[in-house]
């Protein structure tokens, strides 16, 4: 005897929560954005099982430098405020700026976008932001993965991860070993909190319950909080061609006090003068509303300095002039000294 019931009706992937057609639509939507990022070395990009990239013949002894990162809990505000246009640039900046500090030119970038249910419009907005970040970094968006995983994420939420690969001439690797006492510490202005400290920012927002349209340094608070991470690649690649750069530090989680030591030899310390640059309005507001101590501010946020560059005293003026001419706000924020005993590696 055959018994039929609705429970035995044929099932599809869509019934299980995965919309293949939406995935295909997203790929077609983002192809023009990815195409804008292409470099001559790209042999095969979006759409294949793997992307092909030829290392330029301009390198004699190329060393590949890689980095991977995400955007962190800044994404929570993107979901809450329905603002998806900046987090893609954040994603590229986190990895692109990281590999830059070793002297590497970012070559290509891949992204991983995971969600519970694919919304083509918001997903395309995110990927278009990734493409914009790649254009600013001069690297090609050559591939990625969009994963729709029902029940893994709440509706309207997603996660992002990115992976950047760059190259540097072996003889031009910047590793901090050339740094010596008397060298100058330059600070390049950030565009905001970048993509770090957002768990604390969200806690402050919960406590303060501010009007998101309130003015913070000439822009609405929401705009200041969600401002995309500044990408320093083109300016600093130009600087490295003109001036011997001894060390660089991308000021991410850990702030000034924990990122600068990563490029210093053990016997050296950086003495940073806090009065040498203005604390941007966003950080002033965060510190006031959260009653955050100075030491905690320096340990969590970039406090207005998104990248640190260390050069010889004799090169400092030329470096500052060149960077200013390329649109960077640059401040002479400190000096390298010999570390005595158990002194801290960075003194602010």
ABEGO torsion letter per residue (X at the ends): XBBBBAAABBBBAAAAGBBAAAAAAAAAAAAAAAAAABBAABABBBGBABBBBBBBAABABBBBBBBBBBAEAAAAAAAAAGBAAAAAAAAAAAAAAAAAAAGBBBABBBBBBBBABBBAAAAAAAAAAAAAAAAAAGBBBAEEBBBBBBGABBBGBBBBBBBBBBBBBAAABBAGAABBBGBBBBBBBBAEAEABGAAAAAAAAAAAGBBAABBBGGBBAAAAAABBBBBAAAAAAAAAAABBBABBBBBBBGEAAAAAAAABBAABBBBBBAAABBBBAAAAAAAAAAGBBAAAAAAABAGGBABBBBBBAAAAAAAAAAAAAAGBBBBBABBBBBBBEABBABBX
